[in-house]
Amino acid sequence: MSELNTKTPPATNQASDPEGKGKPGSIKKAEEEEEIDIDLTAPETEKAALAIQGKFRRFQKRKKDSSS
């Protein structure tokens, strides 16, 4: 699997916040983030995804039913 470059030059980060009102530690935090590698073909991952999707669908259905 290819690795992503998580470090971006400061100029790129500054361009996204032209007024400089962002959090002062946001650039530092992005550099310290740990890369997480999840095996998307693992049976446990598939079970977890199905459980999350089921809960989300029930939530959406209840939300729709209560607004009607």
TIRO-2110 file (N, C-alpha, C; in Angstrom, 1 decimal):
// TIRO-2110
0.8, -1.2, 0.0, N, 1, A
0.0, 0.0, 0.0, CA, 1, A
0.9, 1.2, 0.0, C, 1, A
0.5, 2.2, -0.7, N, 2, A
1.3, 3.4, -0.8, CA, 2, A
1.1, 4.3, 0.4, C, 2, A
2.1, 5.0, 0.8, N, 3, A
2.0, 5.9, 1.9, CA, 3, A
1.6, 7.3, 1.4, C, 3, A
0.8, 8.0, 2.2, N, 4, A
0.4, 9.4, 1.9, CA, 4, A
1.4, 10.3, 2.6, C, 4, A
1.6, 11.4, 1.9, N, 5, A
2.5, 12.5, 2.5, CA, 5, A
1.6, 13.3, 3.4, C, 5, A
1.7, 13.2, 4.7, N, 6, A
0.8, 13.9, 5.6, CA, 6, A
1.4, 15.3, 5.9, C, 6, A
2.6, 15.5, 5.6, N, 7, A
3.2, 16.8, 5.9, CA, 7, A
3.0, 17.8, 4.7, C, 7, A
2.5, 18.9, 4.9, N, 8, A
2.3, 19.9, 3.9, CA, 8, A
3.1, 21.1, 4.2, C, 8, A
3.6, 21.8, 3.2, N, 9, A
4.4, 23.0, 3.4, CA, 9, A
3.5, 24.1, 4.1, C, 9, A
4.1, 24.9, 5.0, N, 10, A
3.3, 25.9, 5.7, CA, 10, A
2.6, 26.9, 4.7, C, 10, A
3.1, 27.1, 3.6, N, 11, A
2.4, 28.0, 2.6, CA, 11, A
1.1, 27.5, 2.2, C, 11, A
0.9, 26.2, 2.1, N, 12, A
-0.3, 25.6, 1.7, CA, 12, A
-1.3, 25.8, 2.8, C, 12, A
-0.9, 25.5, 4.1, N, 13, A
-1.8, 25.7, 5.2, CA, 13, A
-2.2, 27.2, 5.4, C, 13, A
-1.3, 28.1, 5.1, N, 14, A
-1.7, 29.5, 5.3, CA, 14, A
-2.6, 29.9, 4.2, C, 14, A
-2.6, 29.4, 3.0, N, 15, A
-3.5, 29.8, 2.0, CA, 15, A
-4.9, 29.4, 2.3, C, 15, A
-5.1, 28.3, 3.0, N, 16, A
-6.5, 27.9, 3.4, CA, 16, A
-7.1, 28.8, 4.4, C, 16, A
-6.2, 29.6, 5.1, N, 17, A
-6.7, 30.5, 6.1, CA, 17, A
-6.1, 31.9, 5.9, C, 17, A
-6.6, 32.6, 4.9, N, 18, A
-5.9, 33.9, 4.4, CA, 18, A
-5.9, 34.9, 5.5, C, 18, A
-6.8, 35.0, 6.4, N, 19, A
-6.8, 36.0, 7.4, CA, 19, A
-6.0, 35.6, 8.7, C, 19, A
-5.5, 34.4, 8.7, N, 20, A
-4.7, 34.0, 9.8, CA, 20, A
-5.4, 33.9, 11.2, C, 20, A
-6.7, 33.6, 11.1, N, 21, A
-7.5, 33.5, 12.3, CA, 21, A
-7.6, 32.0, 12.8, C, 21, A
-6.9, 31.1, 12.2, N, 22, A
-7.0, 29.7, 12.6, CA, 22, A
-6.3, 29.5, 13.9, C, 22, A
-6.4, 28.2, 14.4, N, 23, A
-5.8, 27.9, 15.7, CA, 23, A
-4.3, 27.8, 15.5, C, 23, A
-3.6, 28.3, 16.5, N, 24, A
-2.1, 28.4, 16.3, CA, 24, A
-1.5, 27.0, 16.3, C, 24, A
-2.0, 26.0, 16.9, N, 25, A
-1.4, 24.7, 16.9, CA, 25, A
-1.9, 23.8, 15.8, C, 25, A
-2.7, 24.3, 14.9, N, 26, A
-3.3, 23.4, 13.9, CA, 26, A
-2.3, 22.8, 12.9, C, 26, A
-1.3, 23.5, 12.6, N, 27, A
-0.2, 23.0, 11.7, CA, 27, A
0.6, 21.9, 12.4, C, 27, A
0.9, 22.2, 13.6, N, 28, A
1.7, 21.3, 14.4, CA, 28, A
1.0, 20.0, 14.6, C, 28, A
-0.3, 20.1, 14.9, N, 29, A
-1.1, 18.9, 15.2, CA, 29, A
-1.2, 18.0, 14.0, C, 29, A
-1.3, 18.6, 12.8, N, 30, A
-1.4, 17.8, 11.5, CA, 30, A
-0.1, 17.0, 11.3, C, 30, A
1.0, 17.6, 11.7, N, 31, A
2.2, 16.9, 11.5, CA, 31, A
2.4, 15.7, 12.5, C, 31, A
1.8, 15.8, 13.7, N, 32, A
1.9, 14.8, 14.7, CA, 32, A
0.9, 13.7, 14.6, C, 32, A
-0.1, 13.8, 13.7, N, 33, A
-1.1, 12.8, 13.5, CA, 33, A
-0.5, 11.5, 13.1, C, 33, A
-1.0, 10.4, 13.7, N, 34, A
-0.5, 9.1, 13.4, CA, 34, A
-1.3, 8.5, 12.2, C, 34, A
-0.7, 7.9, 11.3, N, 35, A
-1.4, 7.3, 10.1, CA, 35, A
-1.9, 6.0, 10.6, C, 35, A
-3.2, 5.7, 10.3, N, 36, A
-3.9, 4.5, 10.7, CA, 36, A
-4.2, 3.7, 9.5, C, 36, A
-3.8, 2.4, 9.5, N, 37, A
-4.0, 1.5, 8.4, CA, 37, A
-5.0, 0.5, 8.8, C, 37, A
-6.2, 0.5, 8.1, N, 38, A
-7.3, -0.4, 8.4, CA, 38, A
-7.4, -1.4, 7.3, C, 38, A
-7.5, -2.7, 7.6, N, 39, A
-7.7, -3.7, 6.6, CA, 39, A
-9.1, -3.7, 6.2, C, 39, A
-9.5, -3.2, 5.1, N, 40, A
-10.9, -3.1, 4.7, CA, 40, A
-11.5, -4.4, 4.2, C, 40, A
-10.6, -5.5, 4.1, N, 41, A
-11.1, -6.8, 3.7, CA, 41, A
-11.3, -7.7, 4.9, C, 41, A
-11.0, -7.3, 6.1, N, 42, A
-11.1, -8.1, 7.3, CA, 42, A
-12.6, -8.3, 7.6, C, 42, A
-13.0, -9.5, 8.0, N, 43, A
-14.4, -9.8, 8.4, CA, 43, A
-14.9, -8.9, 9.5, C, 43, A
-14.0, -8.5, 10.5, N, 44, A
-14.4, -7.7, 11.6, CA, 44, A
-14.8, -6.3, 11.1, C, 44, A
-14.0, -5.8, 10.1, N, 45, A
-14.3, -4.5, 9.6, CA, 45, A
-15.6, -4.5, 8.8, C, 45, A
-15.9, -5.5, 8.1, N, 46, A
-17.2, -5.6, 7.4, CA, 46, A
-18.3, -5.7, 8.4, C, 46, A
-18.2, -6.4, 9.4, N, 47, A
-19.3, -6.5, 10.5, CA, 47, A
-19.5, -5.1, 11.1, C, 47, A
-18.4, -4.5, 11.4, N, 48, A
-18.5, -3.1, 12.0, CA, 48, A
-19.2, -2.1, 11.1, C, 48, A
-18.8, -2.2, 9.8, N, 49, A
-19.4, -1.3, 8.8, CA, 49, A
-20.9, -1.5, 8.7, C, 49, A
-21.3, -2.8, 8.6, N, 50, A
-22.7, -3.1, 8.5, CA, 50, A
-23.5, -2.7, 9.8, C, 50, A
-22.9, -2.8, 10.9, N, 51, A
-23.6, -2.4, 12.2, CA, 51, A
-23.8, -0.9, 12.2, C, 51, A
-22.7, -0.1, 11.8, N, 52, A
-22.8, 1.3, 11.7, CA, 52, A
-23.9, 1.8, 10.7, C, 52, A
-23.9, 1.1, 9.5, N, 53, A
-24.9, 1.5, 8.5, CA, 53, A
-26.3, 1.2, 9.0, C, 53, A
-26.5, 0.1, 9.7, N, 54, A
-27.8, -0.3, 10.2, CA, 54, A
-28.3, 0.8, 11.2, C, 54, A
-27.4, 1.1, 12.1, N, 55, A
-27.8, 2.2, 13.1, CA, 55, A
-28.1, 3.5, 12.4, C, 55, A
-27.3, 3.8, 11.4, N, 56, A
-27.6, 5.1, 10.7, CA, 56, A
-28.9, 5.1, 10.0, C, 56, A
-29.2, 4.0, 9.4, N, 57, A
-30.5, 3.9, 8.7, CA, 57, A
-31.7, 4.0, 9.6, C, 57, A
-31.6, 3.3, 10.8, N, 58, A
-32.6, 3.4, 11.8, CA, 58, A
-32.8, 4.9, 12.3, C, 58, A
-31.6, 5.5, 12.5, N, 59, A
-31.6, 6.9, 12.9, CA, 59, A
-32.3, 7.8, 11.9, C, 59, A
-32.0, 7.6, 10.6, N, 60, A
-32.6, 8.4, 9.6, CA, 60, A
-34.1, 8.1, 9.5, C, 60, A
-34.5, 6.9, 9.7, N, 61, A
-35.9, 6.5, 9.6, CA, 61, A
-36.7, 7.2, 10.7, C, 61, A
-36.1, 7.1, 12.0, N, 62, A
-36.8, 7.7, 13.1, CA, 62, A
-36.8, 9.2, 12.9, C, 62, A
-35.8, 9.8, 12.4, N, 63, A
-35.8, 11.3, 12.1, CA, 63, A
-36.9, 11.7, 11.1, C, 63, A
-37.0, 10.9, 10.1, N, 64, A
-38.0, 11.1, 9.0, CA, 64, A
-39.4, 11.0, 9.6, C, 64, A
-39.7, 9.9, 10.4, N, 65, A
-41.0, 9.6, 11.0, CA, 65, A
-41.4, 10.7, 12.0, C, 65, A
-40.4, 11.2, 12.8, N, 66, A
-40.8, 12.3, 13.8, CA, 66, A
-41.0, 13.6, 13.1, C, 66, A
-40.5, 13.9, 12.0, N, 67, A
-40.7, 15.2, 11.3, CA, 67, A
-42.0, 15.2, 10.5, C, 67, A
-42.5, 14.0, 10.2, N, 68, A
-43.8, 14.0, 9.4, CA, 68, A
-45.0, 14.3, 10.3, C, 68, A
END
